[in-house]
Amino acid sequence: MRAVIQRVRHARVSVDGRTVGEIGVGIVVLLGIAKGDLGEAAHHLAEKTVNMRIFDDAEGKMNVSLLENGGAALVVPQFTLYGDVRRGRRPGFERAAPPAEANQIYEEYVARLKSFGIAVETGIFQAHMFVELENDGPVTILVDSEKVF
């Protein structure tokens, strides 16, 4: 699994001109699922996501987690995180999980975030989405389950 996690002041995702998910202060998670990713990785990544200390404390240091600050999460499925351009100009997506497999793991990740009491909004799996956000910092963290777990 790969996640691009961005600290935001607000964000929303829309499909066909209709807002399908919107949050205030919190994080946007662009989530890519690889072939063979398991629910265990989704649970571990969700735990890491809510406990990652990327929000400022009273002294302005990144020392506060999403759990501690009460923010929300907007989770957007993004298979293009597994785009591979090493062999040419057009990305190949051979490492991305097939849609049914990816959607199941995506849903497990979202459910795990919710189990921590986090308010979670989502995009729509396999839809053409428009994501708008105001990145705060900017703070953007890349987490790859192959390198963490």
N, C-alpha and C positions, 0 to 999 in steps of 0.2 A: 504494500500500500504506500502511496505517496500522498502527502497532504501539504498544501501551501496554506499556512495559517497567517492571517492578517488581522492585526488589531485595528478596529474601526470605531469611528464615532457614530456612524450609521451605515446601513447597507440595505439593498433590496434586490430581488431578482424578479424579472417579469418574463412572461411567455405570451405571445400574441397580443401585446399591449396591455396585459392584465398582470398586476402585481400578485405573485404567488407566495412570496415570503419577504418579510421586512423586519429588521431589528434596529435598535438604537445602539448604545455602547456595547461592545463585545468583540466577537471575532467572526471573520468569514473563513470558512474552511473549504478550499477547493480540493476534492477528494478523488484520487485515482486508484482503481483496484487492478491488481495484476492477476494473471492466471495463477491459480493455486493459492491465492490468499485465503486464509481461514478466518472464521469468526473470532478465534483467539487473538489474532492480530488486530482485528477491529476493536475488541475490548481493550486491549493494551494501548492502542493508539488513542482511544477515547479517554482513557484514564490520563495519559500523558497530556492530551489536549486541555482537559479541565484543570490540571495541576501545574501547567507550564506558567512560570512567573514572568509574564510579559506586560503587566500593568504596573503603573507607577505607584509607589508608596508615598507617604507624607513628605519624604525628602526628595522625591522625583526619581528614585531608583526603581528599575524594573524588579519588583520584589513581591508582586501580588498576582495571584492566579485568577482565572475566570471564576472559579468556585468562590473565592474570597471576595471578589468585587461585585458579584451578583449580575454580571453581564449575560448577554444572550449569544447564541451561535446561529449563524446562517450557513448551512452545509449544502454545497453545490457539487453534484457529481461531475467529474471532469476526466474522461478517459484519455484526453489529449496529454495528460501529465506523463503518459507512457509513450508519447511520440518519440521515435528514434530517427534522427537525421544523419547518423554516421555514414550511411550509404547513399548519399545523394541529397537532393533538395526537397523532395517530398517526404514528409514523415511517414514512417511505417508504425503500425500499432500492434505488431505481433505479440508483444508482452502484455497488452491490455486484456483483462478478463472478458469473456463473452458476456453480452448484456444480462442474461438471466442470472449468471453467477455473480456478476458485479453488483447487480441490484440487490441481491440477497445480502451481500457483505455490507453494502452501503446502508441498507436498512438496519442491520445489526449495529453498525457504528452509531447511527442516529439514535436508536433505542438505548444504547449504552450511555450516550451523552445525557439523554433525558432521565435515565436512572439516577444520575447525580443531582437531579433537581434543576438542571439547566434549561432555560427556555430555548427551544430549538425551532427554527424555521428551515425550510428546505426548498430547493429547486425541484424541478420535475425531471425524473430520470428519462433520458433519451430525447428530451425536448430541446429546441433551439431557444436558448435563454439569453437574456441581457442582464448583466450583473452591474449594478451601480454601487459604489462604496466611497467613503471618505476614510482613507487609510490614516491612522493616527500615529504619527512619529516621523516617518513611516516605520512601522514594525512589521516585518514579513519574515516568517520562519518556515524553512523547508524541512519536513520530517519524512524520512524514508524508512519503512519498517525493516527493510533488509539490512539497514545499517544500525538499527537501534535495538532490535529484539534478539 
